[in-house]
Amino acid sequence: MTAHIAACIAVCYIGTLSPSVPGAATTQGVAPGAPLLDVRKLEQAIARIESGNRNLAPYWDVNGIAFGLYGMHMARWCEIGGTRDNFGKASAELQRRLMLAALKRKQFRAFEQAARWHNGAGKAHFAYAIKLEREYVPSPRSVSGATNKTRRGPNLPASGSVLKRKAK
């Protein structure tokens, strides 16, 4: 049994990822006094990136079966409070409620933390953090209803900002 499969099984039965599991949030590189990210904006940004804010039926992702607003796999679903029985069947309202509660518990102070937690560790999380930051603060045009595919935000705070750093 691989370590990843063992971690997924542990999440469904124990309920949380340990810091040693790839994808678990850490506080490395974040200033101690950095403000917390707004959980509602963060939840909406993840939903826009993962599904275009649509509740997707279960589908095959690169890493297995995912579903819903956030493209969650079984391990993430169980970690945020879902069950094996309602995986792939949960309403958008339940998904939002569980995701908001999980984001509130995590208390992210940087987009890289949130990206590492939701999208996994490794080089890809840097690019995901940039997408997350762009979606977190959409431009006034996209908020008013006009379409803006890049959704570039206004000047963002230095704490937690990854736009100024290059992805490795």
C-alpha positions as a printed Julia matrix, in Angstrom:
168×3 Matrix{Float64}:
   0.0    0.0     0.0
   1.45   3.36   -0.96
   1.81   6.2     1.54
  -0.76   8.31   -0.37
  -3.42   5.61   -0.23
  -2.69   5.02    3.46
  -3.07   8.77    4.12
  -6.41   8.83    2.26
  -7.7    5.9     4.29
  -6.47   7.49    7.53
  -8.28  10.73    6.7
 -11.62   8.99    6.27
 -11.28   7.16    9.58
  -9.23   9.58   11.71
 -10.57  12.83   10.23
  -7.57  15.02    9.47
  -4.31  15.15    7.56
  -1.19  15.28    9.7
   1.49  17.89    8.92
   3.75  15.1     7.59
   1.26  14.3     4.81
   1.9   16.19    1.55
  -0.76  18.85    1.15
  -1.18  19.58    4.84
  -1.03  23.3     5.64
   2.03  24.71    7.34
   3.01  28.19    8.45
   6.44  28.34    6.85
   7.4   31.68    5.37
   4.43  33.61    6.76
   4.96  36.67    8.95
   3.57  36.05   12.46
   1.35  39.16   12.39
   0.02  38.64    8.85
  -3.77  39.07    8.65
  -5.99  36.06    8.09
  -7.4   35.58    4.6
 -11.16  36.12    4.36
 -12.71  32.62    4.31
 -15.69  33.61    2.14
 -13.49  35.16   -0.54
 -11.13  32.18   -0.36
 -14.0   29.69   -0.69
 -15.41  31.57   -3.67
 -11.98  31.75   -5.33
 -11.45  27.99   -4.96
 -14.93  27.28   -6.37
 -14.3   29.55   -9.4
 -10.94  27.88  -10.12
 -12.02  24.27   -9.63
 -15.49  24.19  -11.18
 -16.47  27.61  -12.46
 -18.73  27.69   -9.38
 -20.76  24.7   -10.63
 -21.6   21.59   -8.61
 -19.96  18.96  -10.82
 -21.0   15.32  -10.75
 -18.18  12.85   -9.92
 -15.54  12.84  -12.67
 -12.11  11.33  -13.29
  -9.37  13.77  -12.33
  -5.62  13.28  -12.82
  -5.4   11.78   -9.31
  -8.7    9.9    -9.12
 -12.4   10.58   -8.71
 -13.31  14.17   -7.76
 -16.62  16.0    -7.5
 -18.43  19.17   -6.63
 -17.67  22.85   -6.34
 -14.08  22.32   -5.19
 -12.93  19.26   -7.18
 -12.58  17.27   -3.94
 -11.31  13.74   -3.72
 -12.49  11.33   -1.02
  -9.67  12.23    1.41
 -10.4   15.98    1.32
 -14.15  15.38    1.54
 -13.74  13.24    4.65
 -11.24  15.69    6.13
 -13.64  18.65    5.95
 -16.49  16.65    7.51
 -18.16  14.75    4.67
 -18.78  11.02    4.79
 -17.97   8.16    2.47
 -21.71   7.7     1.93
 -22.4   11.23    0.69
 -19.23  11.58   -1.41
 -20.32  12.74   -4.85
 -23.93  13.23   -3.76
 -23.7   16.26   -1.46
 -25.57  19.45   -2.3
 -23.7   22.65   -3.1
 -25.02  24.1     0.17
 -23.51  21.27    2.26
 -20.21  21.51    0.39
 -20.04  25.26    1.02
 -20.89  24.9     4.7
 -18.22  22.23    5.25
 -15.58  24.08    3.2
 -16.19  27.38    5.01
 -15.88  25.62    8.39
 -12.64  23.92    7.29
 -11.14  27.17    5.98
 -12.08  28.91    9.22
 -10.35  26.17   11.25
  -7.21  26.34    9.09
  -6.79  30.12    9.56
  -4.72  30.7     6.42
  -2.56  33.81    6.34
  -1.06  33.28    2.87
  -2.28  32.07   -0.51
   0.58  29.55   -0.65
  -0.74  27.91    2.53
  -4.23  27.6     1.1
  -2.87  26.33   -2.23
  -0.68  23.74   -0.51
  -3.62  22.54    1.57
  -6.18  22.36   -1.24
  -4.05  21.52   -4.27
  -1.22  19.56   -2.65
   2.45  20.2    -2.06
   5.03  20.31   -4.8
   5.86  22.76   -7.54
   2.29  22.97   -8.85
   1.02  24.67   -5.7
   2.96  27.86   -6.58
   1.01  28.26   -9.83
  -2.22  27.41   -7.99
  -1.43  30.07   -5.36
  -1.12  32.67   -8.12
  -4.5   31.63   -9.57
  -6.0   31.7    -6.1
  -4.75  35.19   -5.4
  -6.08  36.48   -8.73
  -9.5   34.99   -8.05
  -9.53  36.11   -4.41
  -9.73  39.79   -5.34
 -11.45  40.0    -8.72
 -11.31  43.28  -10.6
 -14.26  45.68  -10.25
 -15.32  44.82  -13.83
 -15.74  41.12  -13.02
 -17.62  41.88   -9.79
 -20.08  44.16  -11.59
 -21.05  41.34  -13.96
 -18.83  42.04  -16.96
 -16.77  39.07  -18.07
 -13.08  39.23  -17.4
 -11.25  35.96  -17.99
  -8.02  36.96  -16.23
  -9.71  38.64  -13.24
  -6.62  40.61  -12.3
  -7.14  42.22   -8.92
  -6.07  45.62   -7.64
  -2.85  46.08   -5.68
  -2.81  43.24   -3.2
  -1.35  43.26    0.3
   2.3   42.27    0.62
   1.55  39.68    3.31
   0.82  36.38    1.62
   1.12  37.83   -1.87
   2.63  35.42   -4.37
   2.13  37.52   -7.48
   5.35  39.38   -6.82
   7.36  36.16   -6.53
   8.11  33.82   -9.43
   6.82  30.26   -9.34
   9.72  27.84   -9.12
